[in-house]
Amino acid sequence: MGELDGRVAVISGGTRGIGRAIGEAFLRDGASVVINGRDPAKGARAIEEIDAGDRAHFVQGDSSVREDCDRLIDETVAKYGRIDILVNNAGGSNDNAPVAQLTDEAMDNALKLNLWSTFWCSRRALGHMIPQQWGRIINISSLEGKVGKPGLAIYVTSKHAVNGLTKAMAHEVGTLGITVNALCPGAIETDMMKAEGGKAAESMGMKYEDLLEWFASESSIKRLNEVEDVALVASLLASEAGAGITGSLISIDGGSAPY
Amino acid sequence: MGKLEGKVAAITGGTRSIGRGMADAFLAEGAKVVVNGRDPEKGAAAVAEMGGPDRVAFFAGDASKQATVEGLVDFTVDHFGQLDIMCLNSGGVINTAPVFMMTDEEWNLEIDWNLNHVFWGMRKALQHMMPRDTGRILVTSSVEGKAGKAGLPGYNTTKHAVNGLVKAASKEVGTTGITINSLLPGLIETDIVRATGPDSAVAMGLESYQAMLDLFTKESAIKKCNTVEQVAAVAVMLASDAARNITGCMFPIDGGTLPY
């Protein structure tokens, strides 16, 4: 018997990186899991690699588009009949720049991908969680949702906003059997970090290796975090024992955030 | 395979309430456990309830005394051969009062019980863990380690202080295999809260014990108290090998009470 037997989880993004690790952890705990992403080929490959039979399903969609977020929730319910756990995991930022040079488009895109997607998916999922009086919303925020680094204003701003949304939602549904939390990981060298980190570093006036070194040096462990660290805490929050933890911004950062 | 197979844990104040919940959860995950408490009779009963002496031992003593806390570490290493998980869990208040009425006796007791006990136990545990390059130290702090309440000045002060200690010490050993974290539970209606709660409510200027419970739950999002099992589940997670990259964390288990 797994801790999440019979539960249905949906993870925005989720074909790789943190979302993928959380999906695999939930599958090990017995849940059915829907993952999502823009590229159907990557989705099909992820489902094949996960190899969980009918308990894993891919829904194509762009998390920065409202219709796709709504459809992700709707197709999850259509496929498995319910939704218990929502992981708002899709996120990131492109075209980072210092504020003086920042474009409207870069800010808008970052807010769509990190904040609006969390809002859209949560609103739609709460429509199912509130009547069933059980739910877990887990927002993948960041260390940068608590602190700020130069050159990453769009990311820092949108992750801080996600943390605010987390707190407000937690209080709205606190007596309804639904918890809402944010996980705040330190830097992790995911595929996305490898792909986008170079440009982010450039915006911060440094090389990619220097960016990773900066994050590691701020921590107590003097190394980066790993996707499994985040999946470990996500599993706990999704479990019954997670019922007493809500509105929390949980640091998974090797001792980086000051609070 | 349990998540804590082959591990040995020591828990200050582990015969009942949060510490007992941790002990039960650690045992269920395969660890051996030494629990501590003042009363040998309660200790013997707890050991029997937890399945007997093969995997559980009791170490008698007052956790506000240096000899007890340091003795617990030595006893654990002697008895089970090692110490992997140190839970500095004991704590509380006896005769709390607003600052202008606080006695030196109560203040010193709370400093010894809630703060010095954690320092003594952490230092001694680290001396054992550092040569082995592995270990987990869990400090039972409180939601009051970040917030403040009228009538609980000693408790607020000492629980804030242990959070500072956790942050500093976790940085000292960050590149070793040792993690140090704080657990920050909201109010749990444990035996000790039932015993001391009525007097604490008076010190806090409240009409009744129930009014104190209501004050805490009203601040939360879930509008109810937390449970021992919720804290124990987080303790198991942080004690596991998988949590090697989580340190210096003030882990809230407070139903949405704290603003940060």
Chai-1 contact restraints between the chains, C-beta under 6 A:
chainA,res_idxA,chainB,res_idxB,connection_type,confidence,min_distance_angstrom,max_distance_angstrom,comment,restraint_id
A,A170,B,A221,contact,1.0,0.0,6.0,A-B,restraint_1
A,A170,B,G256,contact,1.0,0.0,6.0,A-B,restraint_2
A,H171,B,A221,contact,1.0,0.0,6.0,A-B,restraint_3
A,G174,B,A221,contact,1.0,0.0,6.0,A-B,restraint_4
A,G174,B,I222,contact,1.0,0.0,6.0,A-B,restraint_5
A,G174,B,G256,contact,1.0,0.0,6.0,A-B,restraint_6
A,T175,B,K223,contact,1.0,0.0,6.0,A-B,restraint_7
A,S220,B,S170,contact,1.0,0.0,6.0,A-B,restraint_8
A,S220,B,K171,contact,1.0,0.0,6.0,A-B,restraint_9
A,S220,B,G174,contact,1.0,0.0,6.0,A-B,restraint_10
A,S220,B,T247,contact,1.0,0.0,6.0,A-B,restraint_11
A,S220,B,G248,contact,1.0,0.0,6.0,A-B,restraint_12
A,I221,B,G174,contact,1.0,0.0,6.0,A-B,restraint_13
A,I221,B,N245,contact,1.0,0.0,6.0,A-B,restraint_14
A,K222,B,T175,contact,1.0,0.0,6.0,A-B,restraint_15
A,N225,B,N245,contact,1.0,0.0,6.0,A-B,restraint_16
A,D229,B,N245,contact,1.0,0.0,6.0,A-B,restraint_17
A,L232,B,A242,contact,1.0,0.0,6.0,A-B,restraint_18
A,L236,B,M237,contact,1.0,0.0,6.0,A-B,restraint_19
A,A241,B,Q230,contact,1.0,0.0,6.0,A-B,restraint_20
A,A241,B,A233,contact,1.0,0.0,6.0,A-B,restraint_21
A,G244,B,N226,contact,1.0,0.0,6.0,A-B,restraint_22
A,G244,B,Q230,contact,1.0,0.0,6.0,A-B,restraint_23
A,G244,B,I253,contact,1.0,0.0,6.0,A-B,restraint_24
A,G244,B,G255,contact,1.0,0.0,6.0,A-B,restraint_25
A,I245,B,I253,contact,1.0,0.0,6.0,A-B,restraint_26
A,T246,B,A221,contact,1.0,0.0,6.0,A-B,restraint_27
A,T246,B,G255,contact,1.0,0.0,6.0,A-B,restraint_28
A,T246,B,G256,contact,1.0,0.0,6.0,A-B,restraint_29
A,G247,B,A221,contact,1.0,0.0,6.0,A-B,restraint_30
A,G247,B,G256,contact,1.0,0.0,6.0,A-B,restraint_31
A,S248,B,P252,contact,1.0,0.0,6.0,A-B,restraint_32
A,S251,B,C249,contact,1.0,0.0,6.0,A-B,restraint_33
A,I252,B,I246,contact,1.0,0.0,6.0,A-B,restraint_34
A,G254,B,N245,contact,1.0,0.0,6.0,A-B,restraint_35
A,G255,B,S170,contact,1.0,0.0,6.0,A-B,restraint_36
A,G255,B,G174,contact,1.0,0.0,6.0,A-B,restraint_37
A,G255,B,T247,contact,1.0,0.0,6.0,A-B,restraint_38
A,G255,B,G248,contact,1.0,0.0,6.0,A-B,restraint_39
A,Y259,B,Y260,contact,1.0,0.0,6.0,A-B,restraint_40
